[in-house]
Structures are given as structure tokens and as C-alpha cells.
Amino acid sequence: MIENTPPVAAREHTVESFTREFLRELNFGQGVDLDRASANDKYLALSRTVRHYLTTRWLETLRNQYRDQAKTVAYLSAEFLLGPQLENAMLAADLDEIANESLRALGVDLDELRALEIEPGLGNGGLGRLAACFIDSLATLNVPSVGYGIRYEYGIFRQTFEDGAQVEKPDTWLRLGSPWELPHPEHAVEVSFGGHTVEAEGGNDGARTWVPDWRVAAVPYNYMVPGYRNGRVNTLRLWSARATHEFDLQIFNAGDYAEAVRARTFAENISKVLYPEDSTPQGKELRLQQQYFFVAASLRDFLETVLPADFDLHRLPDRITWQLNDTHPVIAVPELMRILVDERGWDWADAWAVTQKVFAYTCHTLLPEALEVWSVDLLGRLLPRHLEIIYRINEEFIEEVRAAFPGDELRVRRMSIIAEQPERAVRMAHLATVAGFKVNGVAELHSQLLADKVLHDFAQMWPGKFTNVTNGVTPRRFVRLANPGLSGLITEAIGDGWITDLEQLRGLEPLADDAEFRRRFREIKAANKRHFADVLLARDGIEIAGDAMVDAMVKRLHEYKRQSLKLLHIVSLYEGITSGRIPLDAVTPRTFVFGAKAAPGYVRAKETIALINAVGATINADASLQGRLKVAFPANYNVTLAEDLVPAADLSEQISLAGKEASGTGNMKFALNGALTVGTDDGANVEIRKLVGDENFFLFGMTEPEAADLSARGYDPGAYYESDPQLKAALDLLASGVFTGGERGGAVASIFASLTERDRFMALADFRSYMDAQSRVDAAYADHEAWSRSAVLNVARTGFFSSDRSIQDYLDRIWGARPVTQNR
Ligand code: 475
């Protein structure tokens, strides 16, 4: 490798050198003077300047990685919900102060530039954001690792509201260019699809030859993933689909120019758009194409370019773990088998022995309908060889089950990788569990329910395979950057070690009893609220009181998450006030903040959004409620908005039906920023409550066993509706059409019926308990001192939820990889 001198030595940067670099980028990169530069010119020049500083470290990291050949973690994920890059890169590179000073001297407004940044929304929600937190922590913990995913040209749709109804617009995040990516078309790899298989010539056991009938090129786009001030910059490699030349030639030669151009588009469609379904896979052919596309490219990339040419693949388990982020990348399992058996000529048994040591699987759900299956028909058409391989894996697996549980054919049918009903289909979670050397859930309760229920048969067969790694969030983005006020206060009190060792927040515990500390904590929260109010006004034209309680429920719109229960709380308050049951001056001023996208085809979720907006409009228009109740539902909740909301929140709503939310990660972000949680005993809420203490958490609702029991006994929501007058009044008010201009059909009728007739997630059963919890919230909030004491304790006791700790757990329990220290 050629050693070259970097343009700017990373250790020696000064305000002057930074200014020079910035102006040079402006002149030679954008072709403008400072006087004539647009804000976008300045944003791009600044981003590239920051990028240059990181590049030196990046190249160094790559060189070391190649030299050391240390065990590497490849995080395979169809989604990386990165959020804005500029500030995080400046922070990691330790350039934030220098850049600030330099720009101030030049008269450039950094906030204006930051506001221009369009976040890469390459994910739906929790799963994608978790992947982004994890690569941040992998870099900060000095773990040799690479993220692999898809560079969608359109990320998660931009949500707008028209008359309160969600309307989806394309997310054109690349329209102004992205300074954070580096395309490498010369390193494109080919990915094949379709065709048939024929007998192989090699004669090794299990081999066949795949004769595909079309191919696309996968072009890597590299993103830097800087560790926090540790000199390491890891790589995130996202693949973009491009038509191959072969593709062109065949058709152009056939003389049909228009058809040839159309065919190009067909190939390039693969990475065009992120599927907007969260937790409800659609089984669409294009989605399987996407999955195989990025997995095949990533495997090839690692085997052929990251590993040395003479590497003995029998040692693969010493060099890599492929972490499968849910089942989306699981087609990697038959792909590795195909490479080893068909391309490298290994016998089946040898290949399977290695394959079973390199994949580990993370499950993110408990809902049966969220478990991905691919119809045999579709999979066989698109990936005929992979289907054959899956069949053979299944045959051998079933023999194993029969040997372990003789005569138990029901069990065989339950566990088979191939489902027979309602159509023949491949169960990707079963394939992942059979092939993976570890399977983990994402919170204690979730991992337990996986082993006890969802994958019970597998846990009986291989108890040692199952483990837990509780999720976490990166403290760099979600505390240090999002909440500079609180960060400053913490650092003043305990030093800045917490940024990479979040358990140090424990040092704040005694300060919860310090009145002066609490006062400053409250002041920061108040300033964050004012800032959030400014953001909402500028971004959405929504006006909120700067000082009311900020009560936040932000997450994808799903019935199991129960936004409808939150809505019932609001309607019940409104009903109480308008009927005179609740005196107005007894109402704690609250701003209810919602953020939620619904999958475009999820009708009930969209109806819920429309209803929240309708109730919001009515309440917000009621002059007598001014300064008391306000509903703010900014459209298009994303990472950028989260960074402004989370530090401002007082109350975090985590109200899923127990046993349904795998973990949640928003719950962690809020607690770490000093919001108190009103929540069920679900997902990571359980662990949050244990850590912060019952007295600093508002628990309500059934436990998972209670909910399961009620469901088994036969749940009748109508009985709750009839027997709780307050619940009945709220539902009746909703049904009366007062919020919808007299309209009682449509969303109103549909949501009313779904709650009172089926109520799959038992919102009505938890209503009473939820209302009581909210009364406790009001009472607690009235005592400012006690509330802020609890809030400080929430911050002090939730350091466990750093994604650094999650990654350390993955290292210890699953990967067996080790941090490698860089020379700083
Ligand atoms: C859980 N997304 C949270 C979070 O572990 C948990 C599914 C299919 C297709 C596209 N996206 C998905 C998810 O399933 C998802 O985001 N799951 C979430 O993963 C991280 O904290 O409880 O619901």
C-alpha cells in the first residue's frame, strides 16, 4: 500500500488550518468565493473539511485492519437510520470547538448550515436506528468491524398531513448531494438472479451449478464511522444497484434501444426505495431482491477484498462473525453454502460446519405476523440454487430433530424451516436459528419470551444457543450532542468520562439531593423546552407553551404500541373538562407531543393518525383550554427532530401491551435525558424501572402473564366499555363525531369498533390503570423539587443503556472478538 502524507496532520489542527481548509474547499470544491457562497455551498465545504480530517484516520484504520487480520464483526442490516452526520463527525474528530471558532470569525452561521442537512433516513424505526447506534459504539470501542447495507435512493417516506390524514411523499435525501459518501464504481461486484441449476462437474458432495439469467452490479458507497476521539474510523458500506454492461449489450445488440433503457431501470430499481413497513414484512419480490442483493455483495466483498487472497476459509470463524440484524439478511446462509460448495468445491459437511460458526442472529420482534416467510414459489424463481440448499439444510435439520425427539412429528412440523400452510414457504427465523451459533433477543423479557414461546422448540433443543443482549443508544448523539446543556452540567459535576463510560452517571446520584443542582437541572430542561418550541414553530408552524409539561409519545404507529390508549387519555381529559367533572384549574398544563409514521398500507394505523389530528385540532381550537392542553403532532418525525424533542421531554410514554414490544429504545433516550416514564412492564421498560426504582417510574397495566391469561380466558373489551363510566364516556364522545365535524363514520367508526369489539392489544383492559398512573403523574409533577429529584435519578441510573454496553455484551456473549487499540 502506498504511504502518502495526509494534507493535514490530524493532530495538529488549529483554527487557522481549519479556516484554510474550509476556504479551499469552498473555492476549489464548490467553485465560489465566501461572499458568493450559498448556504449549501458552505454546508458542503464544511462537511468536506471535516471529512478530510477523518480521512487520514480512516486510511490508517484500514491499513491496520489489513495488517492485523484481527477478528472482525460484520453487521448486516437492511437499514441504517443514521440521522444527521455533520455534528457527529465534528464531535468525534474533536473539531467542534475549532470549527465553531473558525466559522464565527468568518461570519458563517453554523446553525444555519446544520439546518440544511438532510438526514439519510435509511431505516423505518427502532431496528434501523439501533444499527446506527451500534456502528457508532463499535468504532468507539475500537472493534474491527464493518456495517453492510443498502444505499436506498429514497429513504423512509416524508410524511405530510392533508386535512389531518397522512400523505406520503418521496424522501429525496440526495437532492443536494451527500458529502458523506464516497462511491467506488470500480469496486462494483456482480449479483446474479433467476435461471436454473444444472449438475456440477466437480463431484464434491452437494454441489450443483447455478445458471442465472440476469445480473446487476452492486456499487459500494463508503461512509466513515468515526469512533469518539479514539483515532479509529470504521466503514459503513452501502450498496447501490446499477445495470451491468452485459445487461446493456445483450439488449442494445438486439436493437431495441427503448427496451434496453427500460431494462436498466429495472436493474437499478433494486436499491431505489426503502420498504416502509415496520414489523410487518410484505413478501414482495423486490424486497427479496434487495435482501439478496446486499447480502451477496457484502459476502463477496469480505471474502474477496477484505480477506487476503490466500486465506484458508476453514479459518473463517476465527476471522469473522456475521451478525444478522433480524431475518432480512438471512439469505446469507445459503449464499455462503453456495460459495463454499459450488464455487470452492467443498463437501457439504465441511461447508456446513464452517457456516454454522460464522452467523449469529438477532430477533427484534414477538409478533407472529412480523416473522418473515418467503413463498417457495417466489424464492425458487428468484434464487433457485438457494432454495435447493435450504431444502437440504432442512432435511438434515429434521433428521436431527427426529433423533432428539423420536416419534414427535408434530414438533417436526412446528420446527421445519419449510412451512406447508397456508402455502409452502421458507421461515427465515427458523433458518436463522438453525444456522446461527447464537440467537439473541433485545431485552431481558424479550429474550425470555423468545425462548419460552416464539422459538420454544429450538430453545429446548439447543438451550445454549439462546442469549440476551439488551439494546442501548449512543450517548454521543442522544446526550452529548442533543443535550449540550445537560452535558455541560454533568461534565462540570463528574468530568467528561461519562461520554464513553456511561455508568459514570452514577456519580450524579448524590446530586439529586442537592437543591442547587436540581435548580440548574430544571433550568436546562426549561431552556430545552423553549428551544423545542422554537423548532416546532419554525418547522411546522405549531405553537406550544414554553413551560407546560412535555408529554411525548414518539414511535411508529402500531396497534400494539397503543397510541389509541394515549388518545383515550386525552379524550377522557377533554370529556371531563367539558362535562364539568374536572375543574379546569385542576388540570396540569400539558403538551401532548406525537410523532408517528404509519405504513402506507396499514389502514387502521392511518385512521389512528387522522383521529389524533382531529382530536388535536378540536382541543387546540378551544379557547378555554389555551395554556392548559395542547396536542402537537408534527409530521415526519425523524432523528433530526428526536434530537430536539428528547431533551425537552418531561414524560415518556411507553405503553405497549406487555409482551409485545421487544425492547424499545426511545424509552432509553428519554430516561437518559431526565424524562420520567409512564409505562407498562414490557420490553426494556422492565429494566429501566428496576434501575431507576419504582418510585421514579409510573408503572401501570397488566403484566405479560396476566395479559396472556386474560387472552386465554377470552377477552371481552365490551365488558370494560360497559362497566367503566369514564371509559364509556370517552369512547362515546369519540364516536359522537364532535372531533370530526359531525362525521361518525370512517376512522371514527372503525377505531371505535376495533376497540370495543376486538381490541387485539387490550387497550380497554389497561385504561383504568393507565388513567390512575396519569393522576399519579400529575400529582408528582406538582412537586417540582421531588419531580426533578426523580428526573436526576433517572439520568444517574440509566447509564446501563449505552450502546457501548450492548456492544461489550455482544463481544463477551457472542462475537468473541476483541477491541484493537489504535495508535492515537
Ligand atoms: C422493535 N423493524 C423494538 C427495536 O431492537 C426494538 C421490521 C421489518 C421490516 C423493517 N423494519 C422492521 C422492526 O421490526 C423493528 O424496528 N423492531 C424494533 O426493534 C430494536 O427496540 O422494540 O419493535
Boltz pocket constraint, residues with backbone or C-beta under 6 A from the ligand:
constraints:
  - pocket:
      binder: B
      contacts: [[A, 124], [A, 125], [A, 126], [A, 127], [A, 128], [A, 130], [A, 275], [A, 277], [A, 278], [A, 279], [A, 280], [A, 281], [A, 363], [A, 364], [A, 365], [A, 370], [A, 442], [A, 471], [A, 660], [A, 661], [A, 662], [A, 663], [A, 664], [A, 665], [A, 683]]
      max_distance: 6.0
